[in-house]
Amino acid sequence: MAAAPAQGKASAITYDCDTPSDHFSELLLPVPDGAVTLTGKVQVRKLAQFKQFAPMVRIGFVQSAGNPGEAPSDTDGIKIVAMPAKLVDKSIKDPGVLIQLLQWDEYVSGKEMESKPISVLPVGEALPFSMRLTATSISISFAGSDKSFATAINAPVVRVVCSTGEFLITDLLISPTG
């Protein structure tokens, strides 16, 4: 687990979120006042064997967090759940074929809003994302899909959390957007 400045961009970071089976890692980053944009790329690198928690990464804005590891009451962002394809399609026998389910990630007052997958893709390339948060709304672009909705987040931080695998987040940049 490392967060380091990305080459050539003093304010962008790279975060290699790497956790063993059924464990998680969390990174919280401050957000400047006013409207803000979060951009970057996320790539599934490897999956750990899992029993309880599927390999997953969440990236987004959350209501200013309480204690480390405590789930925030409000979240707006993206989520990737990765797994062997044979768990979804029994005709696939090769355990090395991996897929990722791309989803919107939204919690309101501690309740997860149901989200069907935006897309199901083979694990491989880094996927770009962009999120713009204002005082009343969020607009998200992820893997060719866009969504805008109202938000209750008024004291945001950026939260990256991963579990049960390695997820590489690159070019992660938080910038004010007047």
C-alpha positions as CSV (number, residue, x, y, z in Angstrom):
1,M,0.0,0.0,0.0
2,A,1.6,3.2,-1.1
3,A,0.5,6.7,-2.1
4,A,3.2,8.6,-4.0
5,P,3.3,11.6,-6.2
6,A,2.9,10.7,-9.9
7,Q,5.7,11.6,-12.2
8,G,5.2,14.9,-14.0
9,K,2.2,16.0,-12.0
10,A,3.1,17.4,-8.6
11,S,-0.5,17.3,-7.2
12,A,-1.6,13.9,-8.8
13,I,-0.9,10.7,-6.9
14,T,-0.6,7.0,-7.5
15,Y,-2.1,4.7,-5.0
16,D,-1.3,1.0,-5.2
17,C,-4.1,-0.4,-3.0
18,D,-3.0,-4.0,-2.3
19,T,-4.7,-6.1,0.4
20,P,-4.7,-9.7,1.4
21,S,-7.8,-11.9,1.4
22,D,-10.8,-10.5,3.3
23,H,-8.9,-7.4,4.5
24,F,-9.2,-3.8,3.3
25,S,-7.2,-0.6,3.0
26,E,-8.5,3.0,3.0
27,L,-7.1,6.3,1.9
28,L,-8.8,9.6,2.8
29,L,-7.8,12.8,1.0
30,P,-8.8,16.4,1.9
31,V,-11.0,18.4,-0.5
32,P,-10.8,22.2,-1.1
33,D,-13.8,24.3,-0.4
34,G,-16.3,24.9,-3.3
35,A,-17.0,22.9,-6.4
36,V,-14.3,20.3,-7.0
37,T,-13.3,17.7,-9.7
38,L,-11.8,14.3,-9.0
39,T,-10.1,12.5,-11.9
40,G,-7.9,9.5,-12.4
41,K,-7.7,5.9,-13.6
42,V,-8.3,2.6,-11.9
43,Q,-7.0,-0.8,-12.8
44,V,-7.6,-4.2,-11.3
45,R,-4.2,-5.8,-11.0
46,K,-4.8,-9.1,-9.1
47,L,-7.4,-10.8,-7.0
48,A,-6.8,-12.6,-3.7
49,Q,-8.6,-15.7,-2.8
50,F,-11.8,-14.8,-1.0
51,K,-14.4,-16.3,1.3
52,Q,-16.2,-13.4,2.9
53,F,-15.4,-10.2,0.9
54,A,-15.2,-10.1,-2.9
55,P,-12.3,-8.2,-4.5
56,M,-13.5,-4.6,-4.7
57,V,-12.5,-1.0,-5.0
58,R,-14.6,2.2,-4.2
59,I,-13.5,5.7,-5.2
60,G,-15.5,8.8,-4.5
61,F,-16.6,11.7,-2.4
62,V,-17.9,10.9,1.1
63,Q,-19.3,12.9,4.0
64,S,-16.3,13.8,6.1
65,A,-15.4,10.5,7.8
66,G,-15.6,9.7,11.5
67,N,-13.2,6.9,12.6
68,P,-10.9,5.2,10.2
69,G,-12.6,2.1,8.6
70,E,-16.0,3.3,9.6
71,A,-18.4,3.5,6.6
72,P,-19.5,7.0,5.9
73,S,-23.2,7.9,5.9
74,D,-23.2,9.5,2.5
75,T,-21.1,8.4,-0.5
76,D,-21.1,9.3,-4.2
77,G,-18.7,7.6,-6.6
78,I,-17.8,4.4,-8.4
79,K,-17.2,0.8,-7.5
80,I,-15.6,-2.1,-9.2
81,V,-16.2,-5.7,-8.0
82,A,-13.8,-8.2,-9.6
83,M,-14.1,-12.0,-9.7
84,P,-13.4,-15.1,-11.7
85,A,-15.8,-15.2,-14.7
86,K,-16.7,-18.8,-13.9
87,L,-18.7,-17.5,-10.9
88,V,-21.0,-15.6,-13.2
89,D,-21.0,-17.9,-16.2
90,K,-20.7,-21.6,-15.4
91,S,-19.7,-22.4,-19.0
92,I,-16.4,-20.7,-18.4
93,K,-14.1,-23.3,-16.8
94,D,-10.7,-21.4,-16.8
95,P,-10.2,-19.9,-13.3
96,G,-7.8,-17.4,-14.9
97,V,-10.5,-15.5,-16.8
98,L,-11.4,-12.5,-14.6
99,I,-14.2,-10.0,-15.0
100,Q,-15.0,-6.7,-13.4
101,L,-18.5,-5.3,-12.7
102,L,-18.5,-1.5,-12.9
103,Q,-21.1,0.2,-10.8
104,W,-22.2,3.6,-9.4
105,D,-21.6,3.8,-5.6
106,E,-24.2,5.8,-3.7
107,Y,-25.1,5.7,0.0
108,V,-27.7,8.1,1.4
109,S,-28.1,8.4,5.2
110,G,-26.2,5.2,5.6
111,K,-28.4,3.2,3.1
112,E,-26.8,1.8,0.0
113,M,-28.7,2.7,-3.2
114,E,-29.2,-0.3,-5.4
115,S,-27.1,-0.1,-8.6
116,K,-27.1,-2.6,-11.4
117,P,-23.7,-2.9,-13.2
118,I,-22.9,-0.2,-15.7
119,S,-20.8,-2.7,-17.6
120,V,-19.1,-6.0,-17.2
121,L,-15.6,-6.1,-18.7
122,P,-12.6,-8.4,-18.7
123,V,-10.0,-7.4,-16.2
124,G,-7.1,-5.5,-18.0
125,E,-6.7,-1.9,-18.9
126,A,-6.9,1.1,-16.6
127,L,-10.3,2.8,-16.7
128,P,-10.6,6.6,-16.6
129,F,-13.1,8.3,-14.3
130,S,-14.1,11.9,-13.6
131,M,-16.4,13.2,-10.8
132,R,-17.5,16.8,-10.3
133,L,-19.0,17.7,-7.0
134,T,-20.9,21.0,-6.3
135,A,-22.9,22.0,-3.2
136,T,-26.0,20.2,-4.5
137,S,-25.1,17.7,-7.1
138,I,-22.5,15.3,-8.5
139,S,-21.7,14.4,-12.1
140,I,-19.7,11.2,-12.8
141,S,-18.2,9.8,-16.0
142,F,-16.8,6.3,-15.8
143,A,-16.0,3.8,-18.6
144,G,-18.1,5.5,-21.2
145,S,-21.1,6.0,-18.9
146,D,-22.4,9.2,-17.3
147,K,-24.6,9.9,-14.3
148,S,-25.7,13.1,-12.5
149,F,-27.7,13.2,-9.3
150,A,-28.4,15.3,-6.2
151,T,-26.1,14.9,-3.2
152,A,-26.3,15.6,0.5
153,I,-22.5,15.7,1.0
154,N,-21.6,19.1,2.4
155,A,-18.2,18.4,4.1
156,P,-16.5,16.1,1.6
157,V,-13.3,14.1,1.6
158,V,-12.1,11.8,-1.2
159,R,-12.2,8.1,-0.1
160,V,-10.5,5.2,-1.8
161,V,-11.0,1.8,-0.3
162,C,-10.1,-1.6,-1.6
163,S,-10.5,-5.2,-0.4
164,T,-9.1,-8.6,-1.2
165,G,-6.8,-7.8,-4.1
166,E,-4.6,-5.2,-5.8
167,F,-6.1,-2.1,-7.5
168,L,-3.8,0.5,-9.0
169,I,-5.2,4.1,-8.9
170,T,-3.1,6.5,-11.1
171,D,-3.2,10.2,-12.0
172,L,-5.6,10.8,-9.0
173,L,-6.1,14.5,-8.9
174,I,-8.4,16.7,-6.9
175,S,-8.9,20.2,-8.3
176,P,-11.2,23.1,-7.6
177,T,-13.6,23.9,-10.4
178,G,-15.1,27.4,-9.9
